[in-house]
Amino acid sequence: MAGTRPGGVTLIAVLTWINGALGIASGVIGIIGGAGTPAWVALALGVITLAVGVGLLNGSSLARVLATIVFVLSVAAAVYSLFTGGTLWSAIGTGGLSLIALILLYTARSNAFFKS
């Protein structure tokens, strides 16, 4: 049985759900509009994102690893954007939020939650 879920993990999971729901909505709208393959990919990624959110709430180590990979890639993309003429505030916002998410996923309380 998993221990008490830290508020930071709950926050990350809820944001993951929102992201997944938006991906699903985007995919459905794209399919209705005839966008084809990209819409189906958005729909599939939205469903996977929702599943990761549920996994985070349940203390799944796999969900934590998948979320970590996404956040690390997001930080890398933000840094890359800074050096290639991307929008400064967008890169700082995206990279900063991803760093905060990583910190929240790896606090002492989060580590205890995912190990239990």
Phi, psi and omega in degrees: 000132181290150178285190179293129182284127177292150179301325179297321178292320178298316179301312179299318180296317180295317177296325177295318177299315180300315178300316179296318179296320177294322177296319178295314179300317178299317179296316180296315179298319178296321179294315178298322180279358177083027183287341176078222188304314180303326180291320179293324177295315178300319179297313180297316179295325176297317179295317178297318179298318176300318180297321177297319177300317177296318179299320178298317179297328182270001178081025180287124177295324179298316178298321179296317179296315179298317178296320179299315179300315180297316181292321178295317177297324178294318177297316179299318179295322179294316178296315178301317180299322179299325183267356181240021175086017177288174179290123185303307185292327177294316180295317180294317180296310181295312180295319180295316179296322178293321177296318178299317179300317178298317179298315180296327179285343185235027171288168179300318179294321178294317178302316179297319180297315183284341178273342183278000000 
